[in-house]
Amino acid sequence: MLYLGSKKQLVAEVLNFRYYIFTVPHNVSKGFTLIELLVVIVIIGLLAGIGIASFTGSIDRAKIAELQSHVDEISLAIKRYTLDTGVSPASYRLTDTVNGLVTDDGVPGWAGPYIEAWVACPSIGWTYWLADL
């Protein structure tokens, strides 16, 4: 842009402009507005909700996998007992002291123990039962 005034006027205006920029207070906001803070809080809340839902789902899947593992272990113990003795175990509480799968129940051909110890269901804490189906 072509300046039509004298050099003195140009220098005076530049100095005046510099003075204005550096000394005159401007209306500059320092911080966030309430709306901006609320938007950030809502976004953080949504992300936390999604994370908690995902975490809860993974805990449930882990409990189901553990339960399935326990059922498979008990099923295998029953099959081995049946193959060794020729009969299926009777219906009783699996935590009984003499039950055939953990301790000898007097059935000929017993070669156990077929399972080391009984564990509780991971979701409710109850022990498993064996019942005729």
Protein Blocks (a to p, Z undefined) as FASTA:
>chain_A
ZZfbdfklmmmmmmmmmmmmmmmccdddedddfklmmmmmmmmmmmmmmmmmmmmmmmmm
mmmmmmmmmmmmmmmmmmmmmmmnopacddddfkbmbgojmmcehiahiacdfbfbdcdd
fklopacddddZZ
